[in-house]
Amino acid sequence: MKYENAGQLTDEYVKLIDEFMPLVKRGYSAGVYTQTTDVEGEVNGLMTYDRKINKMDEKRLREANLRLVHSLDNNK
């Protein structure tokens, strides 16, 4: 899948996090985003093929990941 810009790619990542949230509450304990860098014909990595550019909005990724990590804090 190809994205037009960093915003679109970040939006899709955040959407994946949002889709994972209900699964955590049902007992899932892990999720893995396997494409850390672009490879050959695939361009949905967190970084470019040469690892020189972080392609996603790091602030939004951090916020989404922290929201997921802390999603069960109130349920203890």
Summary of the structure (lengths in Angstrom):
residues: 76
radius of gyration: 13.7
end to end distance: 38.5
largest distance: 44.2
contacts: 166
relative contact order: 0.20
helix: 46%
strand: 7%
